[in-house]
Structure formats: C-alpha cells, structure tokens
C-alpha cells in the first residue's frame, strides 16, 4: 500500500508543483476587475455618472466623453445582478452620484450568471453570485478560474504585451496600447470575421436561444425594479439605455423577442417615469463597430458624445464638477 | 461534487488514505468510512435531498426484513407492494409528475376542455433513478428468495449509497455487491493501479472526447434550422460519440474508483459502437440498466417463452419503459420505441442472438462484412440518438429530414481538424482494447516503465489541455 501511494505521489509530483505555482501566480496577476475596482475607489467621491452594463457598454461607452465626471463599471458578460450589487456596494461612498446608466440590451433580462466570471467578480468585488461560489473557489484561484483561462492569463502576463493596459483578462482585439482610464478600454479597429454574416447569424442565434430557454426574466425584472427604487430613494436618476448594433446582426434576432423586450423596457420606464434611450438602431457606420454587436474605439467615442449631448439636453446638466 | 472536479481530486485521496489506514479494523470500519464519505459526497450536491436518500434506503432495508419474516404469501406480497409503490411513487412525483399533468392537460385541451393543473417547481434529486432501481432489485430478489436480507444497516446503506455508483450507476445487484461488502477488503497493488488506469481513461473519454464533441454537438443542435444536412449529420455523430464517451467515461471512473477501494462494480459499457446489429448494441450499451429491465420486467412479463408476437410485445414494452426511465419527455419514449422497432426484424428472423462474441476476436482488423454491419448499426443508433437529444419531436423530425435533403452532399460548416485527430486516436485505442474490460486495461503493460509513464503523462496533459471547464455528466439528469 505504501509503495502504491509513494508511486502515485511521485507520478503526481510535477502536477502538484505546477498547481502550487499556478495558485501563487494567479494571485499575483491583475485583472480588469481589480483595475476597475481600484479606479472606482480612488475617485469615488467625485463620480457623478456611473455606467453599468455588459460588454456592449464596457466597450461602447467612454466615460471621458461626458461633461459630468463619469466612470464605467461595465464589464464583459456582466449581468444586471452584478450591476446592481456592485453599485449598491459603493452607494454610500458615491456622494456626488447623480446618474446611473443601466444598459438593457436584447438579452439583459434573461441572464444573471456570468459563468466563470462569477468567480472573477467575487475575487475583485467580493460579490458572491447567489451564494453559489464554492468554498474551494473562494480560497483557491486554481478552482475559480477554468484551467484554460488561467493558463492564458499566465501566458499573457509572460508576453509583457499587457503591461500598458495593466490587465491580462481583456478580450482578444482590445487595444493594448491604451491604458484603462475611468474604467474604460476599447477595441481597436474592425474585425472582418466579427462583421461577417456567418458570425452575425451565430451570435444572434446564441442570443435567441438564451432568450428562448431562459426562465429568469420575472426574477431579474423584480431585482432590477428594486435597484431602481434604491437609486431613486437617494435622488439618483437611472437612465435605461439600449446600445447600438450592426444591422445584419439585428436582422437575425428573433422579431418576437425583440418586440417583447422593447415592451418590457418601455413598461419599466413608464412605471418609474424613467428616460429610455434606445440606440439599438442608431445609424452608425460599419467602421464604428469591432464586431456585429460591439463598438470599437471610434464608435464608442461617437456614441458616448451622443449620450453626453442627450444627457445635457434632457437633464440640463453641463457643468463638469472636476 | 463531480468526478471531474478539483473537489473530487481532493476528496478521493483523503478517503482512500483513511480507508486503507483503517483497513486493519475490519469490514465494519471500512464500510462505515465509505458510508460516511458517500453521504458527504451526496450532501455536497444538495444536503436537503440526503433525507430522501436515507428514507429510501431505510424503507427498503426494513421492507426486506419484513418480507423475509412474513409467514404468509399475502403478507410477503403486501410488503413488496408497499415498498415498490413508495419507491416508484417518490420517483414518479419528482421525475414524472409534471410530464403527466402537462400531457393530460394538453390531451384535455385537444378535446376542448381547458383545465389548469398545478405543476411542481422542484429539482430532480441527483441519482434518484439509480438508487431507486438499486433498492427495487434488492426487494424483488428478497421476495423471490434469491437472496437473504442484509441484517447490517451500514452494509445495506453502503450498497445503495456507495459514492462511485450513487449518482449515475452502474445499477448494482445485491447478489453481486453485498457479498463483497460483507468481507474485509485487502489492498491489492495491481488492483489499485488498474483502478487508476481505468479512471485515467474515463477522464480522457469525458473531458477530451465527450466535452469536445459536446461543444460542437450543442452548436449544431441549437442552430439546426439554418444548417446543412451534412453539418447536421456531423452533429448527430458528435452527439452520439459525446453521450457514449460521457456515460462510458463516467462508468470507467466509477469502476476505477471502486477498484481503488477493493470493490468490483458491474461493467456498464462494452464497446457498443463496435456492434454488428442492434441486439448486440443493446447487450453492450448501459448493460446494468438493460439487464435490470431484462430481469425485473422482461422476464416477469413472460420473456421469450411465448410466441413471436408475445416476444415482440415484451420487447417493445421494455424499450418504451427504458426510454421513459431516461426522462419525462416524448422524445425519450420515441427513442425507446424506435430502438424496440430496430430489434423486431432480428426477432422475426431469429437473428437477435447471432452476435454474442466480440467482433473480430483475436484479429487486428474486422472483415468487410463486419465493418459494413458495424457502420449500419452505428448509424441506426445515431438516428435514434437524434430523437434522444432533440428538444421535442418536431425538432427531431426536422433535423432528420434535413439530413436526408440534398444539402447532405455539401461540405459541413464545422470542420475541426483537432477533434477529428482526437477521435481517430480514441477509436484506435478503443478498438485495440475491445477485448478488455476497458480500453487501457492491457495497453502498454509490457512496455518499459518509462514509456508507460510517458503515455500516462501524455493522457494527463491532453486532459489538462483540452478540459475547458467542469462540465456535468449527461446521465446525472436521468
């Protein structure tokens, strides 16, 4: 028996050492979640506009284009569940906060888990998705990150290409030569495959499927209403926004679901007397997109300027607090 | 706790070390350690359903004692019926209640009657179909005087709850497992090494082959309306390989894990895709379930004792019930029915027991006739599994009709060279090991240790490289 355990241990030794190394290494590397959280905390008292949302907002809205002091906590695949909890977590410290952009896209009301990113959110923000983060994942990064993700982060860290942006978890295609400012980083240029009809169709089908099979809408809407209540109770104005998309992709989305989604958002805006700015069909050019549903650097600046202008005219705000 | 999780990689060595360290204290200590570990293993999924598992175990334990103590046939039968009713009742409520209510409601609305029934919003307790069948086989065997009731509650509870088989089988028989639990286990070096090799191969099947095929199968099945016939055919093949590798991989891990504790479990798969007809396929696919239905349904129904029509009726019944066992959906029932229909020509021509041996036994390659038969059998199974995987029957029929359209002769949209390479390696290893209990059983045993270790390291590295995330085993949902 001892011989067996000894041999198994010898066999596994390289893997145990590698696992230890990975565990220690993964604790050292910086993710965009940590950069965003640190950035938020450093200027929290002066933030007047908080941008929440998923990747459409994370890449598509540049806080620097607003006259108000803005900051984005939007993140890839971030659900309303996390938007709410992350905002509420800091609400007491956000003394100057006047507006919160809540991004409601085609799929926003239909998902709450962010897959393995639930763990990334836990590590950076301490938000435990529905108390489902396992105890082991809480103490071990090796458990929290899928192995492929962990190894890609380490590979990226070694490549030194991510030094300027300061985070190793950003999506492929992101402009690595610009650092994260006010929580924002962007896609560079346009990805031809991401604009192809094949990709548009696959992407739209993924979202159609998500909307079709999801049973979360009622719970998500209820949670969102509570979020809006809490913001309004503090005289903070939520603004509901749908981000722009590329036409061929839009055409592949299920019309019935699209109509229902718009009705749901409009009902919400009526119920709370909120502004709803629907830019889903905004007339942006092909060059403004990175792929069929994400704006690139130029597109984000254009779109953010539009939002800033509308914010100014609707709410008569033009003074930069800083 | 999944077999392919870090949690299990920590849990297993701890239990193993405690178990073998305490081995000197006898079978009672060994069984107690395994039972506590098994209950902890189950509680890690959802501790609330632990009470259901314990209730079901105690029910069968006491029913068995009562049956054996009964002095009259009526009293004996009464306890049998009570146990079966409660067991199937629990299974029915958790697994089939909504299906019956919705189907009944739809049938009534077809007649113009619109009645709203309550449906339940409940989780299916993990492994309920498996541990219920464990208990049922035990009770029926006691009733038929095939075995004596187990008097030791720990030993019996372990028979039902032993963690390697608790959530997805194999569905054990008391005659096979209880005698092993009633003897102290002694450590066997070769047995433990063999167990590890089987676990390694099971992990490869699950994490590399099943999950990789599953990734493409999901894309193809979810986007089937916009894909060509050739791509759908590829999707159907990917799913067929996925479900086999997933479940057979799970079974290999379960059997290998049990072997580490000195316990042999029933074999569940014997290379079903190398079968030459559908009857042989069903003798090699999910063996513990097929034999369960044979012994506890087919034979009590009269088996093959009557005429041909009688035999066909019984065959269709067990296939439909077997389909329904997989889940409360018409797709599973039709899948069962279709497989029953596949067998009928073999029964009529009395060829259903033609291929009892292993294909091309002792040879490197099959004959052309054998190859052709295997291909036909494989595609029959593939079309059945399209129905199994589809969201509903209309999805399945649309999927199959698109396969047989002119777009079958176009190039598939999805072409993954890496996956085809992996599948090639996988099929070769499985083919070479088809005469063994599992594919790796004899592979490399005579190689120098360094070469053998290099092979093991390659498999481990492939698992690490290709494993995307901890994905659940498909059969956990049944």
Interface residues (C-beta under 8 A of the other chain):
Chain A: X1 X3 X4 X5 X8 X11 X15 X116 X134 X136 X140 X142 X143 X146 X147 X148 X201 X202 X205 X206 X209
Chain B: X6 X7 X10 X17 X20 X187 X189 X192 X193 X196 X219 X222 X223 X226 X453 X456 X460 X464 X467 X468 X469
